[in-house]
Amino acid sequence: MIVVKGLTKSYGSTDAVKDLSFSVNRGEIVGFLGPNGAGKSTTMRILCGYLPADAGEVRIAGFDIFSQSLKARSRIGYLPENVPLYPEMRVCEYLAYRASLKGVRSRRIPEKVEDALELCNLRDVQRQLIGTLSKGYRQRVGLADALVNEPDILILDEPTIGLDPNQIRDIRNLIRSLSLRHTILLSSHILSEVEMTCSRVMILNKGQIIASGTPSELRERSGLPLSSSIRLELYAPETSALEVLGKLDGIASVTSLGMSDGWTTLEIIPSDGDPRVALFDEIVRHGWKLRELSAKEASLEEIFSSLVDSAHQTPYQNPVIQPPSSLHQSEQSS
């Protein structure tokens, strides 16, 4: 649905995006990550037709964003980081106005507005002035605006910025449900949200993709251990447990998190591989009771930091996947 080849954009002597290539397939939710100034927002604005590029090719649902801009943009719903709304308009009035601007036929506008209100759970506030809404509801209105013309692709720039935990959860669940009908490219600084929402992640640094894949694939690429830490709870003397388990192969450190009613809780940092079987065998050999043995995988935040820190190496280039010719032709004829 999105195909980008050799995209380049500079501001003076600064390369915001440099020879960027990637693809997003139909039905995917892809997270777009990177430190400040990595080129995420610039790339998204180019994809939406709001910025020209210095070089490269962008195809949206088969249409060239530069030479077929109107057709390409009609396939996109865009939620910018700071949602521009008219506070003096009512929610339903605003969505009807936006639908008309996006070329929805007048007889179908009420139907499209109703669908957007339903999808974004805005029925209860549809007659309310936008200026009186909470931040969470205004974000929902912005998302409804992006959806009102039923685009094939949603491009969401920081969709949960400034929201409280309950609002973030609501927006996350909404985005997941939208993937059944839309292809989604999502940028966010909240890495835990990206990990819970996205099927694939692309990491940008200095205008180039340095890694792309599922969180598990990125974890392997980062070189981080399978488990960043292991939590262990056993009925054993604290001193003995620290000494015995700390001597096992593949253990970097063992730290006590405290004792309660004879139960010792330990945090174990592996040095190599997954030592859980060796830990279990040693606990059984000493006749200790075991209540918990759980591994915590390296978080997306740890993976992100590891990959960005090592970005001086040759950048990863995600292979561009061209849509099948039959699909390409059918999309252009639609």
C-alpha positions as CSV (number, residue, x, y, z in Angstrom):
1,M,0.0,0.0,0.0
2,I,2.9,2.3,0.7
3,V,6.1,2.0,-1.4
4,V,9.0,4.4,-0.9
5,K,12.2,4.4,-2.9
6,G,15.3,6.6,-2.5
7,L,13.4,9.4,-0.7
8,T,15.6,12.4,0.1
9,K,14.8,15.8,1.6
10,S,17.2,18.4,2.8
11,Y,16.9,21.7,4.6
12,G,19.9,23.7,3.5
13,S,22.9,21.6,4.3
14,T,21.0,19.3,6.6
15,D,19.7,16.0,5.3
16,A,16.3,15.4,7.1
17,V,15.7,12.2,5.0
18,K,18.5,10.5,3.0
19,D,17.9,7.8,0.4
20,L,15.1,6.3,2.4
21,S,13.4,3.1,1.1
22,F,10.7,1.0,2.7
23,S,7.3,-0.5,2.1
24,V,4.1,-1.1,4.2
25,N,1.8,-3.9,3.1
26,R,-2.0,-4.0,3.2
27,G,-3.4,-4.5,6.7
28,E,-0.2,-3.9,8.6
29,I,0.2,-1.6,11.6
30,V,3.8,-0.3,11.3
31,G,5.5,1.7,14.0
32,F,7.8,4.5,12.9
33,L,10.4,5.2,15.6
34,G,13.4,7.4,15.9
35,P,15.0,10.1,18.2
36,N,14.1,13.7,17.8
37,G,15.3,15.0,14.4
38,A,15.5,11.5,12.9
39,G,13.2,12.5,10.0
40,K,9.9,10.8,11.0
41,S,7.6,13.8,10.7
42,T,9.3,15.0,7.5
43,T,8.8,11.5,5.9
44,M,5.1,11.5,7.0
45,R,4.4,14.9,5.6
46,I,6.0,13.9,2.3
47,L,3.9,10.7,2.2
48,C,0.8,12.8,2.7
49,G,1.7,15.3,0.0
50,Y,2.2,18.2,2.3
51,L,6.0,18.5,1.5
52,P,7.9,18.1,-1.7
53,A,10.9,15.8,-1.8
54,D,14.3,16.6,-3.4
55,A,14.5,13.1,-4.9
56,G,12.9,9.7,-4.7
57,E,9.6,8.0,-5.4
58,V,6.5,7.5,-3.2
59,R,3.5,5.4,-4.3
60,I,0.3,5.4,-2.2
61,A,-2.1,2.6,-3.2
62,G,-0.4,2.5,-6.6
63,F,-0.5,6.3,-7.2
64,D,2.5,8.5,-7.4
65,I,2.3,11.1,-4.6
66,F,4.0,13.7,-6.7
67,S,2.5,13.3,-10.2
68,Q,-0.9,11.9,-9.1
69,S,-1.2,13.9,-5.9
70,L,-5.0,14.2,-5.7
71,K,-5.6,10.5,-6.3
72,A,-2.9,9.5,-3.8
73,R,-4.1,11.8,-1.1
74,S,-7.7,10.6,-1.5
75,R,-6.4,7.2,-0.2
76,I,-4.8,8.7,2.9
77,G,-6.2,9.7,6.3
78,Y,-3.7,11.8,8.2
79,L,-3.6,12.6,11.9
80,P,-0.9,15.2,12.6
81,E,0.9,15.6,15.9
82,N,-1.0,18.7,16.8
83,V,-4.6,18.2,15.6
84,P,-5.9,21.4,13.9
85,L,-9.6,21.7,14.8
86,Y,-12.2,24.5,14.8
87,P,-13.2,24.9,18.5
88,E,-16.4,26.9,17.6
89,M,-17.9,24.1,15.5
90,R,-19.8,21.1,16.8
91,V,-18.3,17.7,16.3
92,C,-20.8,16.5,13.7
93,E,-20.7,19.8,11.8
94,Y,-16.9,19.7,11.7
95,L,-16.8,16.1,10.4
96,A,-19.4,16.9,7.7
97,Y,-17.4,20.0,6.7
98,R,-14.2,17.9,6.5
99,A,-16.0,15.2,4.5
100,S,-17.1,17.8,1.9
101,L,-13.5,19.1,1.6
102,K,-12.3,15.6,1.0
103,G,-14.6,15.1,-1.9
104,V,-17.3,12.9,-0.3
105,R,-20.5,13.1,-2.3
106,S,-23.0,15.3,-0.5
107,R,-25.7,12.6,-0.4
108,R,-23.2,10.2,1.3
109,I,-21.8,12.7,3.9
110,P,-24.4,11.9,6.6
111,E,-23.6,8.2,6.3
112,K,-19.8,8.8,6.4
113,V,-20.1,11.1,9.4
114,E,-22.2,8.5,11.3
115,D,-19.7,5.8,10.6
116,A,-16.8,8.0,11.8
117,L,-18.7,8.9,15.0
118,E,-19.4,5.2,15.7
119,L,-15.9,4.1,15.0
120,C,-14.4,6.7,17.3
121,N,-17.0,6.5,20.0
122,L,-18.1,10.1,19.6
123,R,-21.9,9.7,19.5
124,D,-22.4,11.1,23.0
125,V,-20.6,14.3,22.1
126,Q,-21.5,14.8,18.5
127,R,-23.6,18.0,19.2
128,Q,-20.9,19.4,21.6
129,L,-18.6,22.3,20.7
130,I,-15.1,21.0,19.9
131,G,-13.6,23.7,22.2
132,T,-15.4,22.2,25.2
133,L,-14.0,18.7,24.7
134,S,-11.2,17.1,26.7
135,K,-7.8,16.4,25.1
136,G,-8.8,12.7,24.6
137,Y,-12.0,13.5,22.8
138,R,-10.3,16.1,20.6
139,Q,-7.8,13.4,19.6
140,R,-10.8,11.2,18.7
141,V,-12.3,13.9,16.6
142,G,-9.0,14.3,14.8
143,L,-9.0,10.5,14.1
144,A,-12.6,10.6,13.0
145,D,-11.6,13.4,10.6
146,A,-8.8,11.1,9.2
147,L,-11.4,8.3,8.7
148,V,-14.4,10.2,7.4
149,N,-13.6,9.6,3.7
150,E,-12.8,5.9,4.3
151,P,-9.1,6.0,3.2
152,D,-7.1,2.9,2.5
153,I,-4.2,4.2,4.6
154,L,-4.0,5.9,8.0
155,I,-0.8,7.9,8.8
156,L,-0.8,8.8,12.5
157,D,1.8,11.1,14.0
158,E,2.0,10.8,17.8
159,P,-1.7,9.8,18.2
160,T,-1.5,9.5,22.0
161,I,0.5,12.6,22.8
162,G,-0.7,14.4,25.9
163,L,-3.3,11.8,26.8
164,D,-3.8,10.2,30.2
165,P,-3.3,6.4,30.7
166,N,-7.0,5.6,30.2
167,Q,-7.2,7.7,27.1
168,I,-4.1,6.1,25.7
169,R,-5.6,2.6,26.3
170,D,-8.8,3.7,24.5
171,I,-6.9,5.1,21.5
172,R,-4.6,2.0,21.3
173,N,-7.6,-0.3,21.2
174,L,-9.3,1.9,18.6
175,I,-6.1,1.8,16.4
176,R,-6.0,-2.0,16.7
177,S,-9.6,-2.4,15.6
178,L,-9.0,-0.1,12.6
179,S,-6.3,-2.4,11.2
180,L,-9.1,-4.7,10.0
181,R,-10.1,-2.1,7.5
182,H,-7.0,0.1,7.0
183,T,-3.2,0.0,6.6
184,I,-1.6,2.1,9.4
185,L,1.7,3.9,9.7
186,L,2.1,5.2,13.2
187,S,4.8,7.4,14.8
188,S,5.2,7.6,18.6
189,H,7.7,8.3,21.3
190,I,5.9,6.0,23.7
191,L,7.7,2.8,22.9
192,S,5.6,0.6,25.1
193,E,2.5,1.7,23.1
194,V,4.2,0.9,19.8
195,E,5.2,-2.6,21.1
196,M,1.6,-3.3,22.1
197,T,0.0,-1.9,19.0
198,C,2.3,-2.5,16.0
199,S,3.0,-5.7,14.0
200,R,6.3,-4.3,12.7
201,V,8.6,-1.5,13.7
202,M,11.0,0.6,11.6
203,I,13.7,2.6,13.4
204,L,15.1,5.8,11.8
205,N,18.2,7.6,12.7
206,K,19.6,10.7,10.9
207,G,17.1,10.2,8.1
208,Q,17.9,6.6,7.4
209,I,16.3,3.3,8.4
210,I,18.7,1.4,10.7
211,A,16.4,-1.5,11.5
212,S,13.1,-3.0,10.5
213,G,11.2,-6.0,11.7
214,T,9.0,-7.4,14.5
215,P,10.1,-6.6,18.1
216,S,11.5,-10.2,18.3
217,E,13.5,-9.8,15.1
218,L,14.8,-6.4,16.3
219,R,15.7,-8.0,19.7
220,E,17.8,-10.6,17.9
221,R,19.4,-8.0,15.6
222,S,20.3,-5.7,18.6
223,G,22.5,-8.5,20.2
224,L,20.7,-8.2,23.5
225,P,20.2,-11.4,25.5
226,L,16.9,-13.3,25.1
227,S,16.1,-12.3,28.7
228,S,17.1,-8.9,30.0
229,S,16.4,-10.2,33.6
230,I,14.9,-13.2,35.4
231,R,12.8,-13.0,38.5
232,L,13.1,-15.9,40.9
233,E,11.2,-16.6,44.1
234,L,12.2,-19.6,46.2
235,Y,12.0,-20.9,49.7
236,A,15.7,-20.9,50.6
237,P,18.3,-19.0,52.8
238,E,19.1,-15.7,51.1
239,T,22.9,-16.0,51.5
240,S,23.0,-19.6,50.2
241,A,20.8,-18.8,47.2
242,L,22.9,-15.8,46.2
243,E,26.2,-17.8,46.5
244,V,25.0,-21.0,44.7
245,L,23.1,-19.5,41.8
246,G,25.7,-16.8,41.3
247,K,28.3,-19.4,40.4
248,L,26.2,-21.0,37.5
249,D,27.4,-20.5,33.9
250,G,25.5,-17.9,32.0
251,I,24.8,-15.7,35.0
252,A,26.2,-12.2,35.1
253,S,24.8,-11.2,38.5
254,V,22.3,-12.2,41.2
255,T,20.6,-9.6,43.4
256,S,18.3,-10.1,46.3
257,L,15.0,-8.1,46.2
258,G,14.2,-9.1,49.8
259,M,12.7,-11.9,51.9
260,S,9.2,-12.5,53.3
261,D,8.1,-15.5,55.4
262,G,11.2,-17.4,54.3
263,W,10.7,-16.8,50.6
264,T,13.6,-15.1,48.9
265,T,13.1,-13.0,45.7
266,L,16.1,-12.7,43.4
267,E,16.7,-10.7,40.2
268,I,19.1,-12.5,37.9
269,I,20.9,-10.9,34.9
270,P,22.0,-13.5,32.3
271,S,25.4,-13.1,30.6
272,D,24.6,-15.4,27.7
273,G,21.6,-17.4,26.5
274,D,18.7,-18.5,28.6
275,P,19.8,-20.0,32.0
276,R,16.3,-20.9,33.3
277,V,16.7,-24.7,32.9
278,A,20.1,-24.6,34.7
279,L,18.5,-22.5,37.5
280,F,15.6,-24.9,37.9
281,D,17.9,-27.9,38.0
282,E,20.1,-26.3,40.7
283,I,17.1,-25.4,42.8
284,V,15.8,-29.0,42.6
285,R,19.3,-30.3,43.5
286,H,19.4,-28.3,46.7
287,G,15.8,-29.3,47.6
288,W,14.5,-25.7,47.6
289,K,10.9,-24.8,46.9
290,L,10.2,-22.7,43.8
291,R,7.3,-20.3,43.5
292,E,8.2,-18.2,40.5
293,L,10.7,-18.4,37.6
294,S,9.9,-15.8,35.0
295,A,12.0,-14.1,32.3
296,K,11.6,-10.4,31.2
297,E,12.4,-9.9,27.6
298,A,14.4,-6.9,26.5
299,S,11.9,-4.1,26.0
300,L,11.5,-2.1,22.8
301,E,13.1,0.8,24.7
302,E,16.2,-1.2,25.3
303,I,16.3,-2.5,21.8
304,F,15.8,1.1,20.4
305,S,18.6,2.5,22.5
306,S,21.0,-0.4,21.5
307,L,20.3,0.0,17.8
308,V,20.5,3.8,17.8
309,D,23.8,3.7,19.8
310,S,25.3,1.4,17.2
311,A,23.9,3.3,14.2
312,H,27.4,4.2,13.0
313,Q,27.4,0.8,11.3
314,T,26.1,0.3,7.8
315,P,22.3,1.2,7.9
316,Y,19.8,-1.5,7.3
317,Q,17.8,-1.1,4.1
318,N,14.4,-2.6,4.2
319,P,13.7,-4.2,0.8
320,V,11.0,-2.5,-1.2
321,I,8.1,-4.8,-2.1
322,Q,6.4,-3.8,-5.2
323,P,2.7,-4.7,-5.3
324,P,1.7,-7.4,-7.8
325,S,1.1,-5.9,-11.3
326,S,-2.6,-6.9,-11.2
327,L,-3.2,-5.2,-7.9
328,H,-1.2,-2.2,-9.1
329,Q,-3.4,-1.9,-12.2
330,S,-6.7,-2.4,-10.3
331,E,-5.8,0.3,-7.8
332,Q,-5.0,2.8,-10.5
333,S,-8.3,2.1,-12.3
334,S,-10.4,2.4,-9.1
